[in-house]
């Protein structure tokens, strides 16, 4: 298995597993919470998910862009800062979690409301 191949645009590509390992190795230099971040790579596009501080999330994204073989970064990292007003958007997984939690709570409260 070759770790590198040539992309159509002439750029050198890196195998997804190699690229994931490179990103994971770099995470520890930019966050104390590297285990909180999940990394996946596909054809040079790296997706980051998890939860860290805002400063760490920015540092992790910037450093990921600098890794050879990365041509796109999808940053889905949530931060541990509280939500204030409309300044922060929830990621899709967090919105689903919030909606699911509200639905479960409403179902649990129904018997109490009927009595």
C-alpha positions as YAML, in Angstrom:
chain: A
units: angstrom
residues:
- id: 1
  name: UNK
  ca: [0.00, 0.00, 0.00]
- id: 2
  name: UNK
  ca: [1.44, 3.34, -1.02]
- id: 3
  name: UNK
  ca: [1.11, 6.16, 1.47]
- id: 4
  name: UNK
  ca: [1.27, 8.81, -1.24]
- id: 5
  name: UNK
  ca: [-0.17, 9.24, -4.73]
- id: 6
  name: UNK
  ca: [-0.59, 12.05, -7.22]
- id: 7
  name: UNK
  ca: [-3.86, 14.02, -7.26]
- id: 8
  name: UNK
  ca: [-5.38, 15.19, -10.55]
- id: 9
  name: UNK
  ca: [-4.30, 18.79, -9.82]
- id: 10
  name: UNK
  ca: [-0.65, 17.69, -9.46]
- id: 11
  name: UNK
  ca: [-0.56, 17.97, -5.67]
- id: 12
  name: UNK
  ca: [0.82, 15.01, -3.76]
- id: 13
  name: UNK
  ca: [-1.90, 13.16, -1.83]
- id: 14
  name: UNK
  ca: [-1.48, 11.26, 1.40]
- id: 15
  name: UNK
  ca: [-3.24, 8.05, 2.43]
- id: 16
  name: UNK
  ca: [-6.20, 8.70, 4.77]
- id: 17
  name: UNK
  ca: [-4.76, 6.61, 7.63]
- id: 18
  name: UNK
  ca: [-1.39, 8.37, 7.38]
- id: 19
  name: UNK
  ca: [-3.08, 11.76, 7.32]
- id: 20
  name: UNK
  ca: [-5.23, 10.88, 10.37]
- id: 21
  name: UNK
  ca: [-2.09, 9.79, 12.24]
- id: 22
  name: UNK
  ca: [-0.31, 13.04, 11.34]
- id: 23
  name: UNK
  ca: [-3.21, 15.14, 12.64]
- id: 24
  name: UNK
  ca: [-3.54, 13.09, 15.86]
- id: 25
  name: UNK
  ca: [0.21, 13.48, 16.47]
- id: 26
  name: UNK
  ca: [-0.08, 17.25, 16.07]
- id: 27
  name: UNK
  ca: [-3.10, 17.63, 18.39]
- id: 28
  name: UNK
  ca: [-1.09, 17.18, 21.58]
- id: 29
  name: UNK
  ca: [0.95, 20.28, 20.75]
- id: 30
  name: UNK
  ca: [-2.17, 22.45, 20.63]
- id: 31
  name: UNK
  ca: [-4.56, 21.12, 23.26]
- id: 32
  name: UNK
  ca: [-4.45, 19.46, 26.64]
- id: 33
  name: UNK
  ca: [-7.64, 17.66, 25.64]
- id: 34
  name: UNK
  ca: [-6.45, 15.79, 22.53]
- id: 35
  name: UNK
  ca: [-8.41, 12.69, 23.56]
- id: 36
  name: UNK
  ca: [-11.60, 14.74, 23.34]
- id: 37
  name: UNK
  ca: [-11.09, 15.24, 19.60]
- id: 38
  name: UNK
  ca: [-12.02, 12.68, 16.96]
- id: 39
  name: UNK
  ca: [-10.15, 12.92, 13.66]
- id: 40
  name: UNK
  ca: [-11.21, 11.43, 10.35]
- id: 41
  name: UNK
  ca: [-9.72, 11.95, 6.91]
- id: 42
  name: UNK
  ca: [-10.92, 11.22, 3.41]
- id: 43
  name: UNK
  ca: [-9.07, 12.21, 0.27]
- id: 44
  name: UNK
  ca: [-7.24, 15.04, 2.04]
- id: 45
  name: UNK
  ca: [-10.30, 16.42, 3.81]
- id: 46
  name: UNK
  ca: [-9.92, 16.24, 7.60]
- id: 47
  name: UNK
  ca: [-12.95, 16.37, 9.90]
- id: 48
  name: UNK
  ca: [-12.46, 17.33, 13.55]
- id: 49
  name: UNK
  ca: [-15.16, 16.67, 16.15]
- id: 50
  name: UNK
  ca: [-15.24, 16.81, 19.94]
- id: 51
  name: UNK
  ca: [-15.12, 19.43, 22.67]
- id: 52
  name: UNK
  ca: [-12.26, 21.69, 23.82]
- id: 53
  name: UNK
  ca: [-11.80, 25.34, 24.77]
- id: 54
  name: UNK
  ca: [-12.30, 28.02, 22.12]
- id: 55
  name: UNK
  ca: [-8.61, 28.91, 22.01]
- id: 56
  name: UNK
  ca: [-7.65, 25.25, 21.64]
- id: 57
  name: UNK
  ca: [-10.22, 24.70, 18.87]
- id: 58
  name: UNK
  ca: [-8.78, 27.59, 16.87]
- id: 59
  name: UNK
  ca: [-5.21, 26.41, 17.42]
- id: 60
  name: UNK
  ca: [-6.07, 22.83, 16.44]
- id: 61
  name: UNK
  ca: [-7.76, 23.98, 13.22]
- id: 62
  name: UNK
  ca: [-4.88, 26.29, 12.25]
- id: 63
  name: UNK
  ca: [-2.30, 23.58, 12.86]
- id: 64
  name: UNK
  ca: [-4.33, 21.01, 10.91]
- id: 65
  name: UNK
  ca: [-4.27, 23.25, 7.82]
- id: 66
  name: UNK
  ca: [-0.45, 23.25, 7.96]
- id: 67
  name: UNK
  ca: [-0.08, 19.46, 7.80]
- id: 68
  name: UNK
  ca: [1.17, 18.18, 4.43]
- id: 69
  name: UNK
  ca: [-1.62, 16.42, 2.54]
- id: 70
  name: UNK
  ca: [-4.51, 18.39, 4.08]
- id: 71
  name: UNK
  ca: [-6.50, 20.31, 1.48]
- id: 72
  name: UNK
  ca: [-9.65, 20.97, 3.55]
- id: 73
  name: UNK
  ca: [-10.56, 21.07, 7.24]
- id: 74
  name: UNK
  ca: [-14.12, 20.59, 8.50]
- id: 75
  name: UNK
  ca: [-14.12, 21.89, 12.06]
- id: 76
  name: UNK
  ca: [-17.10, 20.52, 14.00]
- id: 77
  name: UNK
  ca: [-15.43, 21.00, 17.38]
- id: 78
  name: UNK
  ca: [-17.70, 22.34, 20.10]
- id: 79
  name: UNK
  ca: [-16.28, 24.57, 22.78]
- id: 80
  name: UNK
  ca: [-16.85, 24.38, 26.50]
- id: 81
  name: UNK
  ca: [-17.88, 28.02, 26.76]
- id: 82
  name: UNK
  ca: [-21.45, 28.79, 27.79]
- id: 83
  name: UNK
  ca: [-23.93, 29.78, 25.11]
- id: 84
  name: UNK
  ca: [-24.80, 33.46, 25.31]
- id: 85
  name: UNK
  ca: [-27.58, 34.93, 23.23]
- id: 86
  name: UNK
  ca: [-27.42, 34.31, 19.49]
- id: 87
  name: UNK
  ca: [-23.65, 34.68, 19.28]
- id: 88
  name: UNK
  ca: [-22.93, 30.95, 19.20]
- id: 89
  name: UNK
  ca: [-24.40, 28.47, 16.77]
- id: 90
  name: UNK
  ca: [-24.93, 24.90, 17.89]
- id: 91
  name: UNK
  ca: [-23.53, 22.20, 15.67]
- id: 92
  name: UNK
  ca: [-26.00, 19.77, 14.14]
- id: 93
  name: UNK
  ca: [-25.14, 16.97, 16.61]
- id: 94
  name: UNK
  ca: [-25.65, 19.34, 19.55]
- id: 95
  name: UNK
  ca: [-28.98, 20.56, 18.12]
- id: 96
  name: UNK
  ca: [-30.16, 16.97, 17.72]
- id: 97
  name: UNK
  ca: [-29.07, 16.18, 21.26]
- id: 98
  name: UNK
  ca: [-30.90, 19.23, 22.62]
- id: 99
  name: UNK
  ca: [-34.05, 18.40, 20.65]
- id: 100
  name: UNK
  ca: [-33.95, 14.74, 21.70]
- id: 101
  name: UNK
  ca: [-33.42, 15.71, 25.33]
- id: 102
  name: UNK
  ca: [-36.40, 18.08, 25.23]
- id: 103
  name: UNK
  ca: [-38.61, 15.43, 23.64]
- id: 104
  name: UNK
  ca: [-37.63, 12.83, 26.25]
- id: 105
  name: UNK
  ca: [-38.26, 15.31, 29.06]
- id: 106
  name: UNK
  ca: [-41.69, 16.20, 27.63]
- id: 107
  name: UNK
  ca: [-42.66, 12.52, 27.37]
- id: 108
  name: UNK
  ca: [-41.52, 11.89, 30.93]
- id: 109
  name: UNK
  ca: [-43.55, 14.86, 32.21]
- id: 110
  name: UNK
  ca: [-46.84, 13.82, 30.52]
- id: 111
  name: UNK
  ca: [-47.99, 11.43, 33.29]
- id: 112
  name: UNK
  ca: [-47.27, 14.12, 35.88]
- id: 113
  name: UNK
  ca: [-49.28, 16.73, 33.99]
- id: 114
  name: UNK
  ca: [-52.30, 14.44, 33.62]
- id: 115
  name: UNK
  ca: [-52.76, 13.95, 37.36]
...
